[in-house]
Amino acid sequence: MNRPPIILIGMHRSGTSLVAGLLARSGVDIGRRLGRNNEALFFRRLNRWLLAQGAATWTRPLPFSDVLDDPPSRELAADYLRASLKLPRSLGFWGWRGLIGTGSQGWGWKDPRNTFTLPLWLELFPEARVINVERHGVDVAESLVVRRNRSLERSRQRFQKRRALYRFLPKRGELVDTPRLARRDPALQLWTEYMAEGRRRTEALGERALTVAYENLLQSPEQELERLAAFCGLVLDPAARHDLTASLDPGRAFAYRDDPELRRFAGDRTQLLEAFGYRP
């Protein structure tokens, strides 16, 4: 981990997984063990631990500021991260290939939690480059609610299957996944928290940060991919560029516009959306 990393931030369901995938296909090492959303499990675990030090979670991230604002807590957390990034533990990110070099064009990781833990990561990697991915809040909110409801149904089914066991054994883990995201309005409020924090951090970084709009990436892939490649110092051959842009679906941009109910929801929240430069 001698080279400065590329750190992806941005709200969940905003397109960070897509950007991470594009970087990986362009030659950036984003980790050996990945979750289903292109999140490096190694850094996701560290970010979860960091948030927990402030009694925060990804759905309620604001309390983490208590850690950043308390010098002793911040110093100890940063020291723990430094130790965690050394061998042998860092093999959880690199795998054994990390001992001999990966031959990649760079490295980095994606985790929306980075949006709030970024100040600590920048203490360890002061030359890191940061990509902030943004997406229309209504599409993000709807995606969060749909995913949460699907997860709730799976949790309910598991609970019913194992219900008799709870007479003898305690239940591990949460009973219901992300209750804050049961409705669109709380989900949209969470979007504003990530948007405000992401913009605050990227503005402070100046040229070391790049903001990528999900909709622009889908509708103008050639131009946006060129921006990404230049920012990350990537060299793409024409064939790879064609394959990457062909994999993007412009129809997913502003998907809420195809749903009358979501259009009404957006129209009733014009002021909130316009505060971040989005139209209903």
C-alpha positions as YAML, in Angstrom:
chain: A
units: angstrom
residues:
- id: 1
  name: MET
  ca: [0.00, 0.00, 0.00]
- id: 2
  name: ASN
  ca: [2.85, 2.36, -0.80]
- id: 3
  name: ARG
  ca: [1.05, 4.13, -3.65]
- id: 4
  name: PRO
  ca: [-1.72, 6.63, -2.91]
- id: 5
  name: PRO
  ca: [-5.12, 4.96, -3.29]
- id: 6
  name: ILE
  ca: [-8.29, 5.96, -5.09]
- id: 7
  name: ILE
  ca: [-11.08, 6.23, -2.51]
- id: 8
  name: LEU
  ca: [-14.70, 6.09, -3.66]
- id: 9
  name: ILE
  ca: [-17.34, 7.89, -1.62]
- id: 10
  name: GLY
  ca: [-21.02, 8.59, -2.16]
- id: 11
  name: MET
  ca: [-24.44, 7.46, -1.02]
- id: 12
  name: HIS
  ca: [-25.48, 3.82, -1.20]
- id: 13
  name: ARG
  ca: [-27.38, 3.01, -4.42]
- id: 14
  name: SER
  ca: [-25.91, 6.08, -6.10]
- id: 15
  name: GLY
  ca: [-23.70, 4.29, -8.60]
- id: 16
  name: THR
  ca: [-20.55, 3.71, -6.57]
- id: 17
  name: SER
  ca: [-20.68, 0.01, -7.42]
- id: 18
  name: LEU
  ca: [-20.82, 0.86, -11.12]
- id: 19
  name: VAL
  ca: [-17.85, 3.21, -10.92]
- id: 20
  name: ALA
  ca: [-15.84, 0.70, -8.88]
- id: 21
  name: GLY
  ca: [-16.56, -1.95, -11.49]
- id: 22
  name: LEU
  ca: [-15.46, 0.35, -14.29]
- id: 23
  name: LEU
  ca: [-12.22, 1.11, -12.49]
- id: 24
  name: ALA
  ca: [-11.57, -2.58, -11.90]
- id: 25
  name: ARG
  ca: [-12.10, -3.35, -15.58]
- id: 26
  name: SER
  ca: [-9.75, -0.48, -16.40]
- id: 27
  name: GLY
  ca: [-6.88, -1.97, -14.42]
- id: 28
  name: VAL
  ca: [-7.39, -0.63, -10.88]
- id: 29
  name: ASP
  ca: [-7.01, -3.19, -8.09]
- id: 30
  name: ILE
  ca: [-10.11, -2.81, -5.87]
- id: 31
  name: GLY
  ca: [-9.40, -5.81, -3.65]
- id: 32
  name: ARG
  ca: [-9.14, -9.57, -3.65]
- id: 33
  name: ARG
  ca: [-12.33, -10.31, -1.72]
- id: 34
  name: LEU
  ca: [-15.34, -8.26, -2.78]
- id: 35
  name: GLY
  ca: [-18.94, -8.10, -1.64]
- id: 36
  name: ARG
  ca: [-21.75, -8.25, -4.17]
- id: 37
  name: ASN
  ca: [-21.61, -4.47, -4.61]
- id: 38
  name: ASN
  ca: [-17.89, -4.30, -5.42]
- id: 39
  name: GLU
  ca: [-17.04, -3.38, -1.83]
- id: 40
  name: ALA
  ca: [-13.66, -4.56, -0.55]
- id: 41
  name: LEU
  ca: [-14.63, -6.64, 2.49]
- id: 42
  name: PHE
  ca: [-11.36, -5.73, 4.19]
- id: 43
  name: PHE
  ca: [-12.09, -1.99, 4.20]
- id: 44
  name: ARG
  ca: [-15.82, -2.46, 4.78]
- id: 45
  name: ARG
  ca: [-15.09, -4.23, 8.06]
- id: 46
  name: LEU
  ca: [-12.72, -1.45, 9.10]
- id: 47
  name: ASN
  ca: [-15.29, 1.22, 8.25]
- id: 48
  name: ARG
  ca: [-17.99, -0.60, 10.20]
- id: 49
  name: TRP
  ca: [-15.67, -0.73, 13.18]
- id: 50
  name: LEU
  ca: [-14.88, 2.98, 12.83]
- id: 51
  name: LEU
  ca: [-18.54, 4.00, 12.73]
- id: 52
  name: ALA
  ca: [-19.28, 1.83, 15.76]
- id: 53
  name: GLN
  ca: [-16.77, 3.84, 17.81]
- id: 54
  name: GLY
  ca: [-19.23, 6.73, 17.59]
- id: 55
  name: ALA
  ca: [-22.32, 4.53, 17.98]
- id: 56
  name: ALA
  ca: [-22.98, 5.18, 14.28]
- id: 57
  name: THR
  ca: [-24.02, 2.96, 11.37]
- id: 58
  name: TRP
  ca: [-24.27, 3.56, 7.65]
- id: 59
  name: THR
  ca: [-27.96, 4.39, 8.05]
- id: 60
  name: ARG
  ca: [-27.24, 6.77, 10.96]
- id: 61
  name: PRO
  ca: [-23.76, 8.09, 10.20]
- id: 62
  name: LEU
  ca: [-23.86, 11.55, 11.78]
- id: 63
  name: PRO
  ca: [-22.82, 10.47, 15.32]
- id: 64
  name: PHE
  ca: [-19.41, 9.49, 13.91]
- id: 65
  name: SER
  ca: [-18.49, 13.17, 14.06]
- id: 66
  name: ASP
  ca: [-18.05, 12.65, 17.82]
- id: 67
  name: VAL
  ca: [-14.99, 10.51, 17.07]
- id: 68
  name: LEU
  ca: [-13.52, 13.02, 14.63]
- id: 69
  name: ASP
  ca: [-14.08, 15.88, 17.07]
- id: 70
  name: ASP
  ca: [-12.44, 14.10, 20.02]
- id: 71
  name: PRO
  ca: [-8.61, 14.14, 19.59]
- id: 72
  name: PRO
  ca: [-7.86, 11.10, 21.81]
- id: 73
  name: SER
  ca: [-10.52, 8.96, 20.11]
- id: 74
  name: ARG
  ca: [-9.40, 10.08, 16.68]
- id: 75
  name: GLU
  ca: [-5.73, 9.38, 17.43]
- id: 76
  name: LEU
  ca: [-6.44, 5.88, 18.73]
- id: 77
  name: ALA
  ca: [-8.70, 5.06, 15.76]
- id: 78
  name: ALA
  ca: [-6.05, 6.22, 13.28]
- id: 79
  name: ASP
  ca: [-3.39, 4.19, 15.08]
- id: 80
  name: TYR
  ca: [-5.58, 1.09, 14.91]
- id: 81
  name: LEU
  ca: [-6.01, 1.60, 11.17]
- id: 82
  name: ARG
  ca: [-2.26, 1.91, 10.66]
- id: 83
  name: ALA
  ca: [-1.71, -1.39, 12.44]
- id: 84
  name: SER
  ca: [-4.51, -3.05, 10.46]
- id: 85
  name: LEU
  ca: [-2.97, -2.05, 7.12]
- id: 86
  name: LYS
  ca: [0.30, -3.84, 7.81]
- id: 87
  name: LEU
  ca: [1.11, -7.46, 7.00]
- id: 88
  name: PRO
  ca: [-0.18, -10.02, 7.57]
- id: 89
  name: ARG
  ca: [-3.63, -8.51, 8.06]
- id: 90
  name: SER
  ca: [-3.51, -6.47, 4.85]
- id: 91
  name: LEU
  ca: [-3.45, -9.74, 2.91]
- id: 92
  name: GLY
  ca: [-7.21, -9.58, 3.44]
- id: 93
  name: PHE
  ca: [-7.23, -6.90, 0.78]
- id: 94
  name: TRP
  ca: [-4.32, -7.87, -1.47]
- id: 95
  name: GLY
  ca: [-4.23, -11.63, -1.16]
- id: 96
  name: TRP
  ca: [-0.89, -13.35, -1.63]
- id: 97
  name: ARG
  ca: [-0.37, -11.57, -4.93]
- id: 98
  name: GLY
  ca: [0.21, -8.42, -2.94]
- id: 99
  name: LEU
  ca: [3.57, -9.78, -1.83]
- id: 100
  name: ILE
  ca: [4.88, -9.93, -5.39]
- id: 101
  name: GLY
  ca: [3.03, -6.99, -6.95]
- id: 102
  name: THR
  ca: [-0.23, -6.94, -8.89]
- id: 103
  name: GLY
  ca: [0.80, -5.20, -12.09]
- id: 104
  name: SER
  ca: [-2.28, -2.99, -11.81]
- id: 105
  name: GLN
  ca: [-2.59, 0.66, -12.84]
- id: 106
  name: GLY
  ca: [-3.37, 1.64, -9.27]
- id: 107
  name: TRP
  ca: [-5.42, 0.55, -6.31]
- id: 108
  name: GLY
  ca: [-8.31, 1.73, -4.19]
- id: 109
  name: TRP
  ca: [-11.58, 0.72, -2.65]
- id: 110
  name: LYS
  ca: [-15.25, 1.49, -2.68]
- id: 111
  name: ASP
  ca: [-17.44, 1.77, 0.40]
- id: 112
  name: PRO
  ca: [-20.13, 4.44, 0.87]
- id: 113
  name: ARG
  ca: [-19.11, 4.61, 4.54]
- id: 114
  name: ASN
  ca: [-15.93, 6.29, 3.31]
- id: 115
  name: THR
  ca: [-18.04, 9.42, 2.96]
- id: 116
  name: PHE
  ca: [-17.94, 9.88, 6.73]
- id: 117
  name: THR
  ca: [-14.72, 8.08, 7.65]
- id: 118
  name: LEU
  ca: [-12.69, 9.85, 4.93]
- id: 119
  name: PRO
  ca: [-10.87, 12.26, 7.29]
- id: 120
  name: LEU
  ca: [-9.20, 9.31, 9.03]
- id: 121
  name: TRP
  ca: [-8.24, 7.62, 5.77]
- id: 122
  name: LEU
  ca: [-6.68, 10.87, 4.57]
- id: 123
  name: GLU
  ca: [-4.52, 10.92, 7.68]
- id: 124
  name: LEU
  ca: [-3.09, 7.59, 6.53]
- id: 125
  name: PHE
  ca: [-3.09, 8.41, 2.81]
- id: 126
  name: PRO
  ca: [-2.67, 12.21, 2.52]
- id: 127
  name: GLU
  ca: [-2.09, 11.99, -1.25]
- id: 128
  name: ALA
  ca: [-5.17, 9.85, -1.94]
- id: 129
  name: ARG
  ca: [-7.49, 10.78, -4.78]
- id: 130
  name: VAL
  ca: [-11.21, 10.78, -4.03]
- id: 131
  name: ILE
  ca: [-14.12, 10.08, -6.38]
- id: 132
  name: ASN
  ca: [-17.53, 11.22, -5.17]
- id: 133
  name: VAL
  ca: [-20.48, 9.57, -6.97]
- id: 134
  name: GLU
  ca: [-23.86, 11.32, -6.94]
- id: 135
  name: ARG
  ca: [-27.33, 10.36, -8.14]
- id: 136
  name: HIS
  ca: [-30.81, 11.88, -8.08]
- id: 137
  name: GLY
  ca: [-32.23, 11.53, -4.57]
- id: 138
  name: VAL
  ca: [-35.60, 10.07, -5.56]
- id: 139
  name: ASP
  ca: [-33.98, 7.21, -7.46]
- id: 140
  name: VAL
  ca: [-31.67, 6.57, -4.51]
- id: 141
  name: ALA
  ca: [-34.52, 6.65, -1.98]
- id: 142
  name: GLU
  ca: [-36.71, 4.32, -4.02]
- id: 143
  name: SER
  ca: [-33.86, 1.87, -4.55]
- id: 144
  name: LEU
  ca: [-33.12, 1.84, -0.82]
- id: 145
  name: VAL
  ca: [-36.76, 1.21, 0.12]
- id: 146
  name: VAL
  ca: [-37.16, -1.59, -2.44]
- id: 147
  name: ARG
  ca: [-33.96, -3.28, -1.28]
- id: 148
  name: ARG
  ca: [-34.93, -2.93, 2.36]
- id: 149
  name: ASN
  ca: [-38.36, -4.47, 1.82]
- id: 150
  name: ARG
  ca: [-36.86, -7.43, 0.02]
- id: 151
  name: SER
  ca: [-34.40, -7.89, 2.85]
- id: 152
  name: LEU
  ca: [-37.22, -7.62, 5.38]
- id: 153
  name: GLU
  ca: [-39.14, -10.42, 3.70]
- id: 154
  name: ARG
  ca: [-36.08, -12.66, 3.74]
- id: 155
  name: SER
  ca: [-35.52, -11.84, 7.43]
- id: 156
  name: ARG
  ca: [-39.14, -12.62, 8.23]
- id: 157
  name: GLN
  ca: [-38.92, -16.00, 6.52]
- id: 158
  name: ARG
  ca: [-35.69, -16.89, 8.35]
- id: 159
  name: PHE
  ca: [-37.22, -15.81, 11.65]
- id: 160
  name: GLN
  ca: [-40.26, -18.04, 11.17]
- id: 161
  name: LYS
  ca: [-38.09, -21.04, 10.30]
- id: 162
  name: ARG
  ca: [-35.92, -20.59, 13.38]
- id: 163
  name: ARG
  ca: [-38.54, -19.26, 15.80]
- id: 164
  name: ALA
  ca: [-38.65, -22.40, 17.93]
- id: 165
  name: LEU
  ca: [-34.88, -22.25, 18.45]
- id: 166
  name: TYR
  ca: [-35.15, -18.90, 20.22]
- id: 167
  name: ARG
  ca: [-36.67, -20.70, 23.19]
- id: 168
  name: PHE
  ca: [-33.19, -22.13, 23.77]
- id: 169
  name: LEU
  ca: [-30.70, -19.88, 21.94]
- id: 170
  name: PRO
  ca: [-30.42, -16.09, 21.61]
- id: 171
  name: LYS
  ca: [-30.82, -14.51, 18.19]
- id: 172
  name: ARG
  ca: [-27.67, -13.14, 16.61]
- id: 173
  name: GLY
  ca: [-27.75, -9.99, 14.57]
- id: 174
  name: GLU
  ca: [-30.55, -7.50, 14.06]
- id: 175
  name: LEU
  ca: [-34.20, -8.53, 13.97]
- id: 176
  name: VAL
  ca: [-35.14, -6.17, 11.13]
- id: 177
  name: ASP
  ca: [-32.70, -4.77, 8.59]
- id: 178
  name: THR
  ca: [-32.37, -0.96, 8.33]
- id: 179
  name: PRO
  ca: [-35.76, 0.12, 9.75]
- id: 180
  name: ARG
  ca: [-34.97, 3.75, 8.88]
- id: 181
  name: LEU
  ca: [-35.36, 2.89, 5.21]
- id: 182
  name: ALA
  ca: [-38.89, 1.54, 5.43]
- id: 183
  name: ARG
  ca: [-40.25, 4.72, 3.77]
- id: 184
  name: ARG
  ca: [-39.07, 7.12, 1.08]
- id: 185
  name: ASP
  ca: [-38.89, 10.28, 3.16]
- id: 186
  name: PRO
  ca: [-36.39, 8.94, 5.75]
- id: 187
  name: ALA
  ca: [-34.41, 7.39, 2.88]
- id: 188
  name: LEU
  ca: [-34.33, 10.73, 1.09]
- id: 189
  name: GLN
  ca: [-33.21, 12.42, 4.31]
- id: 190
  name: LEU
  ca: [-30.33, 9.95, 4.56]
- id: 191
  name: TRP
  ca: [-29.42, 10.86, 0.97]
- id: 192
  name: THR
  ca: [-29.15, 14.53, 1.98]
- id: 193
  name: GLU
  ca: [-26.78, 13.60, 4.82]
- id: 194
  name: TYR
  ca: [-24.44, 11.77, 2.46]
- id: 195
  name: MET
  ca: [-24.71, 14.44, -0.22]
- id: 196
  name: ALA
  ca: [-23.86, 17.25, 2.19]
- id: 197
  name: GLU
  ca: [-20.91, 15.37, 3.67]
- id: 198
  name: GLY
  ca: [-19.59, 14.22, 0.30]
- id: 199
  name: ARG
  ca: [-19.65, 17.72, -1.14]
- id: 200
  name: ARG
  ca: [-18.06, 19.21, 1.94]
- id: 201
  name: ARG
  ca: [-15.17, 16.76, 1.75]
- id: 202
  name: THR
  ca: [-14.61, 17.00, -2.00]
- id: 203
  name: GLU
  ca: [-14.70, 20.80, -2.00]
- id: 204
  name: ALA
  ca: [-11.96, 20.83, 0.63]
- id: 205
  name: LEU
  ca: [-9.78, 18.51, -1.49]
- id: 206
  name: GLY
  ca: [-9.92, 20.63, -4.64]
- id: 207
  name: GLU
  ca: [-8.14, 18.99, -7.59]
- id: 208
  name: ARG
  ca: [-7.59, 15.76, -5.64]
- id: 209
  name: ALA
  ca: [-11.32, 15.03, -5.81]
- id: 210
  name: LEU
  ca: [-13.62, 14.30, -8.72]
- id: 211
  name: THR
  ca: [-17.42, 14.29, -8.65]
- id: 212
  name: VAL
  ca: [-19.15, 11.88, -11.03]
- id: 213
  name: ALA
  ca: [-22.88, 12.17, -11.66]
- id: 214
  name: TYR
  ca: [-24.44, 8.75, -12.22]
- id: 215
  name: GLU
  ca: [-26.79, 10.13, -14.87]
- id: 216
  name: ASN
  ca: [-23.96, 11.78, -16.81]
- id: 217
  name: LEU
  ca: [-21.99, 8.55, -16.76]
- id: 218
  name: LEU
  ca: [-24.89, 6.66, -18.32]
- id: 219
  name: GLN
  ca: [-25.89, 9.30, -20.86]
- id: 220
  name: SER
  ca: [-22.41, 10.53, -21.88]
- id: 221
  name: PRO
  ca: [-20.21, 7.49, -21.19]
- id: 222
  name: GLU
  ca: [-17.33, 8.39, -23.51]
- id: 223
  name: GLN
  ca: [-16.86, 11.81, -21.97]
- id: 224
  name: GLU
  ca: [-17.25, 10.65, -18.38]
- id: 225
  name: LEU
  ca: [-14.96, 7.66, -18.84]
- id: 226
  name: GLU
  ca: [-12.33, 10.02, -20.24]
- id: 227
  name: ARG
  ca: [-12.64, 12.18, -17.10]
- id: 228
  name: LEU
  ca: [-12.30, 9.15, -14.87]
- id: 229
  name: ALA
  ca: [-9.28, 7.82, -16.73]
- id: 230
  name: ALA
  ca: [-7.52, 11.18, -16.69]
- id: 231
  name: PHE
  ca: [-8.21, 11.71, -12.99]
- id: 232
  name: CYS
  ca: [-6.96, 8.24, -12.04]
- id: 233
  name: GLY
  ca: [-4.02, 8.26, -14.45]
- id: 234
  name: LEU
  ca: [-5.32, 5.28, -16.40]
- id: 235
  name: VAL
  ca: [-4.35, 4.34, -19.93]
- id: 236
  name: LEU
  ca: [-7.24, 2.70, -21.80]
- id: 237
  name: ASP
  ca: [-6.91, 1.04, -25.16]
- id: 238
  name: PRO
  ca: [-9.71, 1.71, -27.68]
- id: 239
  name: ALA
  ca: [-11.14, -1.82, -27.39]
- id: 240
  name: ALA
  ca: [-11.39, -1.57, -23.61]
- id: 241
  name: ARG
  ca: [-13.00, 1.85, -23.85]
- id: 242
  name: HIS
  ca: [-15.61, 0.53, -26.28]
- id: 243
  name: ASP
  ca: [-16.40, -2.45, -24.06]
- id: 244
  name: LEU
  ca: [-16.78, -0.26, -21.00]
- id: 245
  name: THR
  ca: [-19.11, 2.26, -22.61]
- id: 246
  name: ALA
  ca: [-21.18, -0.47, -24.31]
- id: 247
  name: SER
  ca: [-21.90, -2.02, -20.92]
- id: 248
  name: LEU
  ca: [-23.75, 1.08, -19.66]
- id: 249
  name: ASP
  ca: [-27.53, 1.44, -19.95]
- id: 250
  name: PRO
  ca: [-28.66, 5.08, -20.41]
- id: 251
  name: GLY
  ca: [-32.24, 4.06, -19.64]
- id: 252
  name: ARG
  ca: [-31.38, 3.76, -15.94]
- id: 253
  name: ALA
  ca: [-30.74, 7.49, -15.64]
- id: 254
  name: PHE
  ca: [-33.59, 9.36, -13.88]
- id: 255
  name: ALA
  ca: [-35.59, 6.13, -13.67]
- id: 256
  name: TYR
  ca: [-38.17, 7.77, -11.36]
- id: 257
  name: ARG
  ca: [-39.54, 9.77, -14.29]
- id: 258
  name: ASP
  ca: [-41.19, 6.63, -15.65]
- id: 259
  name: ASP
  ca: [-43.29, 6.23, -12.48]
- id: 260
  name: PRO
  ca: [-46.16, 8.73, -11.90]
- id: 261
  name: GLU
  ca: [-46.12, 8.12, -8.14]
- id: 262
  name: LEU
  ca: [-42.40, 8.84, -7.92]
- id: 263
  name: ARG
  ca: [-42.80, 11.96, -10.08]
- id: 264
  name: ARG
  ca: [-45.39, 13.26, -7.61]
- id: 265
  name: PHE
  ca: [-43.12, 12.39, -4.72]
- id: 266
  name: ALA
  ca: [-40.30, 14.36, -6.34]
- id: 267
  name: GLY
  ca: [-42.56, 17.31, -7.11]
- id: 268
  name: ASP
  ca: [-43.61, 17.57, -3.48]
- id: 269
  name: ARG
  ca: [-39.95, 17.79, -2.43]
- id: 270
  name: THR
  ca: [-38.72, 20.34, -4.93]
- id: 271
  name: GLN
  ca: [-36.95, 22.55, -2.42]
- id: 272
  name: LEU
  ca: [-34.96, 19.70, -0.91]
- id: 273
  name: LEU
  ca: [-33.86, 18.38, -4.31]
- id: 274
  name: GLU
  ca: [-32.98, 21.80, -5.70]
- id: 275
  name: ALA
  ca: [-30.75, 22.43, -2.68]
- id: 276
  name: PHE
  ca: [-28.41, 19.86, -4.24]
- id: 277
  name: GLY
  ca: [-28.90, 20.96, -7.83]
- id: 278
  name: TYR
  ca: [-31.53, 18.41, -8.87]
- id: 279
  name: ARG
  ca: [-34.89, 19.10, -10.44]
- id: 280
  name: PRO
  ca: [-37.99, 17.16, -9.41]
...
